[in-house]
């Protein structure tokens, strides 16, 4: 058995001592994450879902501030409106934003699953930006609707102290435990908010991983085939035979690489979510039983709550560590790369661009056959001289 003093100590250590530093790290990380996801190269539907999830996580961090103040006993116990907020709105708001972020991850997973495993279905149901925003708005509405009934599971009780002053306490409505309709609601809420998303992420991410491996195998075979084709084209160049038609600008390898990059972010987010929300899901199945009075159970509940509210605090750092495209977008948003390039080399960017376009034009305009080269070298040298910086004559 556990005393009330021990229970309050566990709550204080978990929610007042440990939670604020973790939330501060999460706020910095998610703010940088949202800042990076605004980059012009990260504007596909998948990155829009990640952006919406980051917004929901930031809102949940601010919503946790009254929760921390209440556990630190810094709240206004003599104010009925303040205590009414803590009793009826505090946890529903927090859980609604956490669930909205979770549903955005699920939507991203479904979007990637259709794009990789069922590309024809994804083509027929093209996700425009307007449609993606409508889906995100619907997910937020679903999250709020799921936790709206939980606003009635607590009540405010009026008490009088020894100095005859009124204060208010928050107590759980015990009659709700005997209500069968409310018990069914709790089961449905846990399925939508925790258990269902975990199951969806495990199944769909497994399917995505299997299909990505198949794509990687096909990519290797295509690379070998393209290498042989280039060798054959060189032979035809020497023999004067017709060359094969050039490949399209956006090859299958580029499409595969684009899918793989965003799936790296998806896998990081999904694995982090599963690890951090699985204890809270198990907790929701055993809450209210006799184990609740034990010290070990209270410690487990405190750790599960900490993991759940900080499941997103490492997203930015994991993205930056594992995704080159994400790092490049972050550096570009900070304008670090452009400043370093222009200041460290001391070269004119216009001249470099001219040389790059000149080299590309040489490759595109190369003769298809090894024939007569008269006049070619002279024209190339004249074009090259036009791109060189003009100098005054040296005396």
C-alpha positions in Angstrom: 0.0 0.0 0.0 1.1 3.5 -0.7 0.4 6.6 1.4 -0.9 9.8 0.0 2.4 11.5 0.8 4.3 9.0 -1.4 1.8 9.5 -4.2 2.2 13.3 -4.1 6.0 12.9 -4.1 5.9 10.7 -7.2 3.7 13.2 -9.0 5.9 16.1 -8.0 9.1 14.5 -9.2 7.5 13.4 -12.5 5.4 16.5 -13.4 7.2 19.4 -11.7 10.9 18.4 -11.7 11.3 16.2 -14.8 8.6 17.4 -17.2 9.5 21.1 -17.6 13.1 20.6 -18.9 11.9 17.9 -21.3 9.1 20.2 -22.6 11.6 23.0 -23.1 13.8 20.7 -25.2 10.7 19.6 -27.1 9.6 23.2 -27.7 13.0 24.2 -29.1 13.1 21.1 -31.3 9.6 21.4 -32.6 10.0 25.1 -33.3 13.1 24.4 -35.4 11.3 21.5 -37.0 8.4 23.8 -38.0 10.9 26.4 -39.2 12.7 23.8 -41.4 9.5 22.3 -42.8 8.6 25.7 -44.2 11.3 25.3 -46.8 10.2 25.4 -50.4 11.6 22.0 -51.2 9.5 20.4 -48.4 6.1 21.2 -49.7 4.7 17.8 -50.6 1.7 16.3 -48.8 3.9 14.2 -46.6 5.8 17.2 -45.3 2.5 19.1 -44.8 1.3 16.4 -42.5 4.6 16.6 -40.6 4.1 20.4 -40.3 0.6 19.9 -38.9 1.9 17.4 -36.4 4.6 19.8 -35.3 2.0 22.6 -34.8 -0.2 20.2 -32.7 2.8 19.3 -30.5 3.7 22.9 -29.9 0.1 23.6 -28.8 0.2 20.6 -26.5 3.4 21.9 -24.8 1.7 25.3 -24.0 -1.5 23.4 -22.8 0.7 21.5 -20.3 1.7 24.6 -18.5 -1.5 24.8 -16.3 -1.1 21.0 -15.7 2.4 21.6 -14.3 1.3 24.6 -12.2 -1.5 22.5 -10.7 0.9 19.7 -9.7 3.3 22.3 -8.3 0.4 23.6 -6.2 0.8 27.1 -7.8 -2.8 27.2 -9.0 -5.6 29.3 -7.6 -7.5 26.9 -5.3 -9.8 29.7 -4.2 -10.9 30.6 -7.7 -13.9 28.6 -9.0 -13.3 29.5 -12.7 -9.6 28.4 -12.5 -10.5 25.2 -10.7 -13.3 24.5 -13.2 -10.8 24.9 -16.0 -8.4 22.4 -14.4 -11.3 19.9 -13.8 -13.1 20.1 -17.1 -10.8 21.6 -19.8 -7.2 21.0 -18.8 -6.7 17.3 -19.8 -9.2 17.3 -22.7 -7.2 20.1 -24.4 -3.9 18.4 -23.8 -5.1 15.0 -25.0 -6.8 16.6 -28.0 -3.6 18.2 -29.3 -1.6 15.0 -28.6 -4.1 13.0 -30.5 -4.2 15.5 -33.4 -0.4 15.1 -33.8 -0.8 11.3 -33.6 -3.5 11.3 -36.3 -1.3 13.5 -38.5 1.4 10.8 -38.3 -1.2 8.1 -39.2 -2.4 10.2 -42.2 1.2 10.6 -43.3 1.7 6.8 -43.0 -1.4 6.1 -45.0 -0.3 8.6 -47.7 3.2 7.0 -48.0 1.7 3.5 -48.0 -0.6 4.3 -50.9 2.2 6.1 -52.8 4.6 3.2 -52.4 2.5 0.1 -52.2 -0.5 1.2 -54.4 0.9 3.9 -56.8 -2.1 3.6 -59.2 -4.5 4.3 -56.4 -2.4 7.2 -55.3 -2.4 8.6 -58.8 -6.2 8.4 -59.0 -6.6 10.2 -55.6 -4.1 13.0 -56.0 -3.6 14.9 -52.8 -3.7 18.6 -53.6 -2.7 21.1 -51.0 -6.3 22.2 -50.4 -7.3 18.6 -49.9 -4.5 17.9 -47.6 -5.4 20.9 -45.5 -9.0 19.7 -45.3 -7.9 16.3 -44.1 -5.7 17.9 -41.4 -8.6 20.1 -40.3 -10.8 17.0 -40.1 -8.2 15.2 -38.0 -8.1 18.1 -35.5 -11.9 18.1 -35.3 -11.9 14.3 -34.7 -9.3 14.6 -31.9 -11.4 17.3 -30.2 -14.6 15.3 -30.5 -12.9 12.2 -29.1 -11.9 13.9 -25.9 -14.9 16.2 -25.4 -16.9 13.7 -23.3 -13.9 13.3 -20.9 -14.6 16.9 -19.7 -17.3 15.5 -17.5 -15.2 12.8 -15.7 -14.2 15.2 -12.9 -16.1 17.7 -10.7 -15.3 20.7 -8.5 -16.1 20.3 -4.8 -16.4 23.3 -2.5 -14.6 23.1 0.9 -14.1 25.4 3.8 -10.8 25.7 5.7 -10.2 26.4 9.4 -10.3 30.1 8.9 -13.7 29.8 7.3 -12.4 30.6 3.8 -13.7 28.8 0.8 -11.5 26.8 -1.5 -12.1 24.2 -4.2 -10.9 20.7 -4.8 -11.0 18.5 -7.9 -12.4 15.0 -7.5 -13.1 12.3 -10.0 -16.8 11.5 -10.5 -17.0 7.9 -9.2 -20.4 7.4 -10.7 -18.9 7.4 -14.2 -17.1 4.1 -13.5 -20.5 2.3 -13.2 -21.9 3.9 -16.4 -21.7 1.3 -19.2 -22.0 3.9 -21.9 -19.1 5.8 -20.5 -17.0 2.6 -20.3 -17.7 1.9 -24.0 -16.7 5.5 -24.7 -13.4 5.0 -22.9 -12.6 1.8 -24.9 -13.4 3.6 -28.2 -11.3 6.6 -27.1 -8.2 4.5 -26.3 -8.6 2.7 -29.7 -8.7 5.9 -31.6 -6.1 7.8 -29.6 -3.5 5.1 -28.8 -4.0 1.5 -29.6 -5.4 2.0 -33.2 -2.6 4.3 -34.3 0.1 2.0 -32.9 -1.4 -1.0 -34.8 -1.8 1.0 -38.0 1.8 2.3 -37.8 3.2 -1.2 -37.2 1.3 -2.8 -40.1 1.7 -0.1 -42.7 5.4 0.6 -41.9 6.2 -3.1 -42.2 4.5 -3.1 -45.7 6.3 0.1 -46.6 9.7 -1.4 -45.6 9.1 -4.5 -47.6 8.1 -2.5 -50.7 11.1 -0.2 -50.3 13.4 -3.2 -50.3 11.8 -4.4 -53.5 12.3 -1.0 -55.0 15.9 -1.0 -54.0 16.4 -4.4 -55.7 14.8 -3.1 -58.9 16.9 0.1 -58.6 20.1 -2.0 -58.6 18.9 -4.0 -61.6 18.1 -0.8 -63.5 21.5 0.6 -62.6 23.2 -2.4 -64.1 20.9 -2.3 -67.2 21.6 1.5 -67.7 25.3 0.8 -67.4 25.1 -1.8 -70.1 23.1 0.6 -72.3 25.7 3.3 -71.9 28.4 0.8 -73.0 26.3 -0.2 -76.0 25.8 3.5 -76.9 29.6 4.0 -76.9 30.0 1.1 -79.2 27.3 2.5 -81.5 29.1 5.9 -81.4 32.2 4.3 -82.8 30.5 2.1 -85.4 28.1 4.8 -86.6 25.0 2.9 -85.6 21.9 4.8 -84.3 22.0 5.5 -80.6 19.1 4.7 -78.2 16.8 7.5 -77.3 17.7 9.5 -74.1 16.1 8.7 -70.8 13.4 11.1 -69.4 14.6 13.8 -67.1 13.0 12.4 -64.0 14.1 8.7 -63.9 12.7 5.9 -61.7 15.8 6.2 -59.6 15.0 9.9 -58.7 11.4 8.9 -57.8 12.6 6.1 -55.6 15.2 8.3 -53.9 12.5 10.9 -53.2 10.2 8.3 -51.7 13.0 6.9 -49.6 14.0 10.2 -48.1 10.5 11.1 -46.8 10.1 7.5 -45.6 13.2 7.8 -43.5 11.5 10.7 -41.6 8.3 8.6 -41.4 10.0 5.6 -39.9 11.8 7.8 -37.3 8.5 9.5 -36.3 6.6 6.2 -36.1 9.3 4.3 -34.1 9.5 7.2 -31.6 5.7 7.4 -31.3 5.3 3.6 -30.7 8.1 3.5 -28.1 6.7 6.5 -26.2 3.0 5.7 -26.4 3.0 1.9 -25.8 3.4 2.3 -22.0 0.5 4.8 -21.9 -1.6 2.4 -24.0 -0.9 -0.4 -21.5 -1.7 1.9 -18.7 -5.1 2.7 -20.2 -6.0 -1.0 -20.0 -5.3 -1.4 -16.3 -6.2 2.0 -14.9 -8.7 1.9 -12.1 -7.7 -1.5 -10.8 -6.3 -2.4 -7.4 -2.7 -1.9 -8.6 -3.4 1.8 -8.7 -2.7 2.1 -5.0 0.8 0.5 -5.2 4.0 2.6 -5.4 5.3 0.7 -8.5 2.1 1.4 -10.4 2.3 5.1 -9.6 5.9 5.2 -10.8 4.9 3.4 -14.0 2.1 5.8 -14.6 4.3 8.8 -14.1 6.9 7.4 -16.5 4.2 6.6 -19.0 2.8 10.1 -18.8 6.3 11.6 -19.3 7.0 9.4 -22.3 3.6 10.3 -23.9 4.0 14.0 -23.6 7.6 14.0 -24.7 7.3 11.5 -27.6 8.0 14.3 -30.1 10.8 16.2 -28.4 13.6 14.4 -30.3 11.9 14.6 -33.8 14.0 17.5 -35.1 17.3 16.1 -33.8 16.5 12.6 -35.3 15.5 14.2 -38.6 18.6 16.3 -38.8 20.8 13.3 -37.9 19.3 10.8 -40.4 18.1 12.9 -43.4 20.5 14.7 -45.7 17.6 16.5 -47.4 16.3 17.8 -44.1 19.7 19.0 -43.0 20.1 20.8 -46.4 16.7 22.5 -46.0 17.6 23.6 -42.5 20.9 25.1 -43.5 19.3 26.7 -46.5 16.7 28.3 -44.2 19.5 29.7 -42.0 21.2 30.9 -45.2 24.4 29.3 -43.9 25.3 27.5 -47.1 25.0 30.5 -49.5 27.0 32.7 -47.2 29.7 30.1 -46.8 29.9 29.4 -50.5 30.2 33.0 -51.6 32.5 34.2 -48.7 34.9 31.3 -48.5 35.7 30.9 -52.2 35.7 34.6 -53.1 34.6 33.7 -56.6 31.8 35.4 -58.6 28.7 33.3 -58.5 27.7 34.6 -61.9 30.9 33.5 -63.5 30.5 30.0 -61.9 27.0 29.8 -63.2 28.2 30.7 -66.7 30.9 28.0 -66.6 28.3 25.5 -65.4 25.9 26.3 -68.2 28.7 26.3 -70.7 29.8 22.8 -69.6 26.2 21.5 -69.8 25.7 23.0 -73.2 28.9 21.2 -74.4 27.6 17.9 -73.2 24.2 18.4 -74.8 25.6 19.6 -78.1 28.3 16.9 -78.4 28.3 15.2 -81.9 26.6 11.9 -81.9 29.2 10.3 -84.2 32.9 10.6 -84.4 33.1 12.4 -87.7 34.9 15.4 -89.1 35.8 17.8 -86.3 36.7 20.8 -88.4 35.7 24.1 -86.9 34.3 22.4 -83.7 37.4 23.2 -81.6 37.5 26.7 -82.9 33.9 27.3 -82.1 34.3 25.9 -78.6 37.3 28.0 -77.9 35.5 31.2 -79.0 32.5 30.3 -76.8 34.8 29.6 -73.9 36.5 33.0 -74.3 33.1 34.7 -74.2 32.5 33.3 -70.8 35.9 34.3 -69.4 36.1 37.6 -67.6 37.4 40.4 -69.8 40.9 41.7 -69.0 42.7 44.8 -70.0 45.8 44.3 -72.1 49.0 43.9 -70.0 51.7 46.4 -70.8 
